[in-house]
Amino acid sequence: MRNFLRFVAIYFLAGIAFVALVRDDPVALIGGLVAALPATAIYFMQKGWWLIAGVVALFFVLPRGEVMARLPRAFLVLMVCNLFFLTFTMVKTSLPYAMPFWADPPLAALDRALHLGVDPYVLTHAIGAWIPPAAAVAIYMGAWIVPAMYLPVILVLFDGDRARVGRFLLLYAVGWALLGSVLALGGLSAGPIYYDRLLGGDRFAGLIEALAASGISASMTGQVQDFLWGVYASGAQGVGSGISAFPSVHVGMACVVSLYLYERARWLAPLSVAITGVFLFLSVHLGWHYAVDGYASIAVILATWAVARRRQSARPAPELADLSPETI
């Protein structure tokens, strides 16, 4: 856990340096980030209310002293996650100032080539036309947000396996920082929903028509997509804003959560595969991502997980996962 806290501190400082280099008014952006911290804590309470029931349950399965020791650590990690996420937002919003969107044409071409000359959104809308937009939003945006953003809090509260905690703190960092900041900058792309707005033409006119016909454009998904484009076009910054498609943080973090469920109970393997598959499907179906965005994220997360497990097998008690109170 100490290494995770150090990582967040380094990421925060690196994010500030990055924004200072590429933005015209970095002080205002950083000030907005800090001012948003209390609001993110309230947001967590609104979305993560179900964790309260889990904490209450801990009093029945763990000694009271151990539960009381975990709660302050969980609150600290909650605030660290908020700082981490706000730094991520600040960096993501600033990516187009460091490099122009360039990767959409090759990603779209690769997507079509890998799927035998058909854009993947055509396939998803052909087999998923029955999916209610509200259900898609509830899964893709609602069910995802707390496990993906606040996995470290869940680990501190409910997991006593030091090696596993260390492994998934690493995956959390890779899923957000490596996929969403480093690799996103290298392959900066806007995604299918913004392709024609960004480049002109009608390459994804069929997607726009499919989203309208399915009701997705009129749903919260469509509203969020318009909001993010407005933030990008104005050069402003909002909590959770920023546009980048490759690779998919959404799919990558769904894969991290799926792997965690699998490690906690191997009989959950079918559910784990299904979760990752559903988020990969919806990322394309809702217009956010090229399919290759999700494929790349899954490959990076699985490779990191495999390497971490192999390395930890030789070091069964890694410092990264030290959960004793004095370490944080």
C-alpha positions as CSV (number, residue, x, y, z in Angstrom):
1,M,0.0,0.0,0.0
2,R,2.9,2.4,0.7
3,N,4.1,2.0,-2.9
4,F,0.6,2.7,-4.2
5,L,0.4,5.9,-2.2
6,R,3.8,6.9,-3.5
7,F,2.7,6.1,-7.0
8,V,-0.4,8.4,-6.7
9,A,1.8,11.2,-5.4
10,I,4.2,10.8,-8.3
11,Y,1.3,10.6,-10.8
12,F,-0.2,13.8,-9.3
13,L,3.1,15.7,-9.5
14,A,3.7,14.4,-13.1
15,G,0.2,15.4,-14.0
16,I,0.7,18.9,-12.7
17,A,4.0,19.1,-14.7
18,F,2.4,17.8,-17.8
19,V,-0.5,20.3,-17.6
20,A,1.9,23.1,-16.9
21,L,3.8,22.3,-20.1
22,V,0.8,22.0,-22.4
23,R,-2.0,24.2,-21.1
24,D,-2.3,28.0,-21.2
25,D,-3.8,28.4,-17.7
26,P,-2.6,25.4,-15.7
27,V,-3.1,27.2,-12.3
28,A,-6.9,27.5,-12.9
29,L,-7.1,23.8,-13.9
30,I,-5.2,22.6,-10.9
31,G,-7.2,24.9,-8.6
32,G,-10.4,23.4,-10.1
33,L,-9.0,19.9,-9.4
34,V,-8.4,20.6,-5.8
35,A,-11.7,22.4,-5.3
36,A,-13.5,19.3,-6.7
37,L,-12.2,16.9,-4.0
38,P,-15.0,17.3,-1.6
39,A,-17.6,16.8,-4.3
40,T,-16.0,13.6,-5.4
41,A,-16.3,12.2,-1.8
42,I,-20.0,13.0,-1.9
43,Y,-20.3,11.4,-5.3
44,F,-18.7,8.2,-4.0
45,M,-21.3,8.1,-1.1
46,Q,-24.1,8.5,-3.7
47,K,-22.8,5.7,-6.0
48,G,-21.2,3.5,-3.4
49,W,-23.9,3.2,-0.9
50,W,-23.9,-0.6,-1.2
51,L,-20.5,-0.6,0.3
52,I,-21.9,0.6,3.6
53,A,-23.9,-2.6,3.9
54,G,-20.6,-4.5,3.3
55,V,-18.9,-2.5,6.1
56,V,-21.7,-3.3,8.5
57,A,-21.4,-7.0,7.6
58,L,-17.7,-6.8,8.5
59,F,-18.7,-6.3,12.2
60,F,-20.3,-9.7,12.1
61,V,-17.4,-11.6,10.5
62,L,-14.3,-9.9,11.8
63,P,-13.1,-8.8,15.3
64,R,-14.4,-5.3,16.1
65,G,-10.8,-4.0,16.5
66,E,-9.8,-5.2,13.1
67,V,-12.8,-3.5,11.5
68,M,-12.2,-0.3,13.3
69,A,-8.5,-0.4,12.1
70,R,-9.6,-0.8,8.5
71,L,-12.1,2.1,8.4
72,P,-9.6,4.9,8.8
73,R,-7.3,3.3,6.2
74,A,-10.3,3.0,3.8
75,F,-11.1,6.6,4.2
76,L,-7.6,7.6,3.5
77,V,-7.5,5.4,0.4
78,L,-10.9,6.9,-0.7
79,M,-9.4,10.4,-0.7
80,V,-6.3,9.2,-2.5
81,C,-8.5,7.6,-5.2
82,N,-10.3,10.8,-5.6
83,L,-7.1,12.7,-6.0
84,F,-5.9,10.0,-8.5
85,F,-9.1,10.2,-10.5
86,L,-9.1,14.0,-10.6
87,T,-5.5,14.0,-11.7
88,F,-6.4,11.5,-14.4
89,T,-9.2,13.8,-15.6
90,M,-6.8,16.8,-15.7
91,V,-4.3,14.8,-17.7
92,K,-6.9,13.3,-20.1
93,T,-8.4,16.6,-20.8
94,S,-5.0,18.0,-21.7
95,L,-3.9,15.2,-24.0
96,P,-5.0,16.9,-27.2
97,Y,-2.9,19.9,-26.2
98,A,0.2,17.8,-26.3
99,M,-0.6,15.9,-29.5
100,P,-3.4,16.1,-32.1
101,F,-5.9,13.3,-32.6
102,W,-4.1,11.2,-35.2
103,A,-5.0,7.6,-34.7
104,D,-8.7,7.4,-35.6
105,P,-8.2,6.6,-39.3
106,P,-5.7,3.7,-38.8
107,L,-7.8,2.3,-35.8
108,A,-11.0,2.4,-37.8
109,A,-9.3,0.7,-40.8
110,L,-7.8,-2.0,-38.5
111,D,-11.2,-2.5,-36.9
112,R,-12.8,-3.1,-40.2
113,A,-10.0,-5.4,-41.4
114,L,-10.1,-7.5,-38.3
115,H,-13.9,-8.0,-38.6
116,L,-13.8,-9.1,-42.3
117,G,-14.6,-5.8,-43.8
118,V,-17.4,-4.8,-41.4
119,D,-17.3,-2.1,-38.8
120,P,-17.9,-3.8,-35.4
121,Y,-20.8,-1.4,-34.5
122,V,-22.7,-2.8,-37.4
123,L,-22.4,-6.3,-35.8
124,T,-23.4,-5.1,-32.3
125,H,-26.5,-3.2,-33.6
126,A,-27.5,-6.2,-35.7
127,I,-27.5,-8.6,-32.7
128,G,-28.2,-6.1,-29.9
129,A,-31.0,-3.9,-31.3
130,W,-33.3,-5.2,-28.5
131,I,-31.0,-3.8,-25.7
132,P,-32.9,-0.9,-23.9
133,P,-30.7,2.2,-23.8
134,A,-31.4,2.7,-20.1
135,A,-30.2,-0.7,-19.3
136,A,-27.0,-0.2,-21.3
137,V,-26.3,3.1,-19.5
138,A,-27.0,1.5,-16.1
139,I,-24.5,-1.3,-16.8
140,Y,-21.8,0.7,-18.7
141,M,-21.8,3.8,-16.6
142,G,-23.6,2.9,-13.3
143,A,-22.5,-0.6,-12.4
144,W,-18.9,0.1,-13.5
145,I,-18.1,3.4,-11.7
146,V,-17.5,2.3,-8.1
147,P,-15.6,-0.9,-8.6
148,A,-13.5,0.7,-11.3
149,M,-12.7,4.0,-9.5
150,Y,-12.6,2.7,-6.0
151,L,-11.2,-0.8,-6.2
152,P,-8.4,0.1,-3.7
153,V,-11.0,1.0,-1.1
154,I,-12.7,-2.3,-1.6
155,L,-9.3,-4.1,-1.2
156,V,-8.6,-2.3,2.0
157,L,-12.0,-3.1,3.5
158,F,-12.6,-6.6,2.3
159,D,-9.3,-8.3,1.4
160,G,-6.7,-9.6,3.8
161,D,-4.5,-11.3,1.2
162,R,-1.4,-9.1,1.0
163,A,-0.1,-10.6,-2.3
164,R,-3.5,-10.3,-4.0
165,V,-4.0,-6.7,-2.8
166,G,-0.6,-5.8,-4.1
167,R,-1.4,-7.4,-7.5
168,F,-4.6,-5.6,-7.9
169,L,-3.3,-2.2,-6.8
170,L,-0.7,-2.7,-9.6
171,L,-3.5,-3.6,-12.1
172,Y,-5.5,-0.6,-10.9
173,A,-2.5,1.7,-11.7
174,V,-2.0,0.1,-15.0
175,G,-5.6,0.3,-16.0
176,W,-5.9,4.0,-15.3
177,A,-2.5,5.5,-15.6
178,L,-0.8,3.3,-18.3
179,L,-3.8,2.7,-20.4
180,G,-5.5,6.0,-19.9
181,S,-2.6,8.4,-19.8
182,V,0.6,7.0,-21.4
183,L,-0.8,4.7,-24.1
184,A,-3.7,7.1,-24.7
185,L,-1.2,9.9,-25.5
186,G,0.7,7.6,-27.9
187,G,-2.3,6.5,-29.8
188,L,-4.5,9.6,-29.3
189,S,-7.9,9.0,-30.9
190,A,-11.4,10.3,-30.3
191,G,-13.4,7.2,-31.1
192,P,-16.2,6.4,-33.6
193,I,-18.8,8.7,-32.1
194,Y,-16.5,11.7,-32.7
195,Y,-14.9,10.6,-35.9
196,D,-16.9,12.6,-38.3
197,R,-17.1,15.7,-36.0
198,L,-13.3,15.6,-35.8
199,L,-12.3,14.8,-39.3
200,G,-15.4,15.7,-41.3
201,G,-17.1,13.4,-43.9
202,D,-19.6,10.6,-43.2
203,R,-17.3,7.6,-42.3
204,F,-19.4,6.8,-39.3
205,A,-22.8,8.2,-40.5
206,G,-24.2,4.7,-40.1
207,L,-23.2,4.6,-36.5
208,I,-25.0,8.0,-35.8
209,E,-28.1,6.6,-37.5
210,A,-28.0,3.4,-35.5
211,L,-27.6,5.3,-32.2
212,A,-30.5,7.5,-33.1
213,A,-32.7,4.5,-34.2
214,S,-31.9,2.6,-31.0
215,G,-32.7,5.5,-28.8
216,I,-29.1,5.7,-27.5
217,S,-28.6,9.2,-28.8
218,A,-31.5,10.5,-26.8
219,S,-30.4,8.6,-23.6
220,M,-27.9,9.7,-21.0
221,T,-25.2,8.2,-23.1
222,G,-25.9,10.7,-25.9
223,Q,-26.1,13.6,-23.4
224,V,-22.7,12.6,-21.9
225,Q,-21.2,12.3,-25.4
226,D,-22.4,15.8,-26.3
227,F,-21.2,17.2,-23.0
228,L,-17.7,15.8,-23.5
229,W,-17.5,17.2,-27.0
230,G,-18.6,20.6,-25.7
231,V,-15.9,20.5,-23.0
232,Y,-13.3,19.5,-25.6
233,A,-14.4,22.2,-28.1
234,S,-14.4,24.9,-25.4
235,G,-11.1,23.9,-23.9
236,A,-12.6,23.8,-20.5
237,Q,-12.4,21.0,-17.9
238,G,-15.1,19.1,-16.1
239,V,-15.0,16.2,-13.6
240,G,-14.8,13.0,-15.6
241,S,-14.2,14.9,-18.8
242,G,-11.7,14.3,-21.6
243,I,-11.8,12.4,-24.9
244,S,-9.6,9.5,-25.8
245,A,-10.6,6.1,-27.2
246,F,-7.4,4.0,-27.5
247,P,-7.0,2.0,-25.4
248,S,-10.2,1.6,-23.5
249,V,-10.0,2.3,-19.8
250,H,-13.6,1.2,-19.4
251,V,-12.9,-2.2,-20.8
252,G,-9.5,-2.5,-19.1
253,M,-10.9,-1.8,-15.6
254,A,-13.8,-4.2,-16.3
255,C,-11.2,-6.8,-17.0
256,V,-9.4,-5.9,-13.7
257,V,-12.6,-6.3,-11.7
258,S,-13.4,-9.6,-13.6
259,L,-9.9,-11.0,-12.7
260,Y,-10.4,-10.0,-9.1
261,L,-13.7,-11.9,-8.9
262,Y,-12.1,-14.9,-10.5
263,E,-9.3,-14.9,-7.9
264,R,-11.7,-14.6,-5.0
265,A,-13.8,-17.5,-6.3
266,R,-12.8,-19.6,-9.3
267,W,-16.4,-20.7,-9.8
268,L,-17.0,-17.1,-10.8
269,A,-14.9,-17.6,-14.0
270,P,-17.9,-17.7,-16.3
271,L,-19.3,-14.5,-14.8
272,S,-15.8,-12.8,-15.0
273,V,-15.6,-13.6,-18.7
274,A,-19.2,-12.4,-19.2
275,I,-18.5,-9.1,-17.5
276,T,-15.5,-8.3,-19.7
277,G,-17.4,-9.4,-22.8
278,V,-20.4,-7.3,-22.0
279,F,-18.3,-4.1,-21.4
280,L,-16.4,-4.8,-24.6
281,F,-19.6,-5.2,-26.5
282,L,-21.2,-2.1,-25.0
283,S,-18.1,0.0,-25.6
284,V,-18.6,-0.5,-29.3
285,H,-22.4,-0.6,-29.3
286,L,-22.7,2.8,-27.6
287,G,-20.2,4.4,-30.0
288,W,-17.4,5.1,-27.5
289,H,-14.8,2.8,-28.8
290,Y,-13.3,0.8,-31.7
291,A,-13.2,-2.9,-30.9
292,V,-9.4,-2.8,-31.0
293,D,-9.4,-0.3,-28.1
294,G,-10.9,-3.0,-25.9
295,Y,-8.8,-5.8,-27.3
296,A,-5.6,-3.9,-26.6
297,S,-6.7,-3.1,-23.0
298,I,-7.6,-6.7,-22.3
299,A,-4.2,-7.8,-23.6
300,V,-2.3,-5.3,-21.5
301,I,-4.3,-6.2,-18.3
302,L,-4.0,-10.0,-18.8
303,A,-0.2,-9.7,-19.5
304,T,0.3,-7.6,-16.4
305,W,-1.7,-9.9,-14.3
306,A,0.2,-13.0,-15.5
307,V,3.6,-11.4,-15.0
308,A,2.6,-10.1,-11.5
309,R,1.4,-13.6,-10.4
310,R,4.5,-15.2,-11.7
311,R,6.8,-12.7,-9.9
312,Q,4.8,-12.8,-6.7
313,S,5.0,-16.6,-6.6
314,A,8.7,-16.1,-5.8
315,R,8.0,-13.3,-3.3
316,P,4.8,-14.3,-1.4
317,A,4.8,-11.3,0.9
318,P,5.5,-8.2,-1.3
319,E,6.0,-4.8,0.3
320,L,3.5,-3.3,-2.1
321,A,0.6,-5.0,-0.3
322,D,1.6,-4.2,3.3
323,L,-1.7,-3.5,4.9
324,S,-0.5,-3.0,8.5
325,P,-1.7,0.3,10.0
326,E,1.8,1.8,10.4
327,T,2.5,1.5,6.7
328,I,-0.1,4.2,5.8
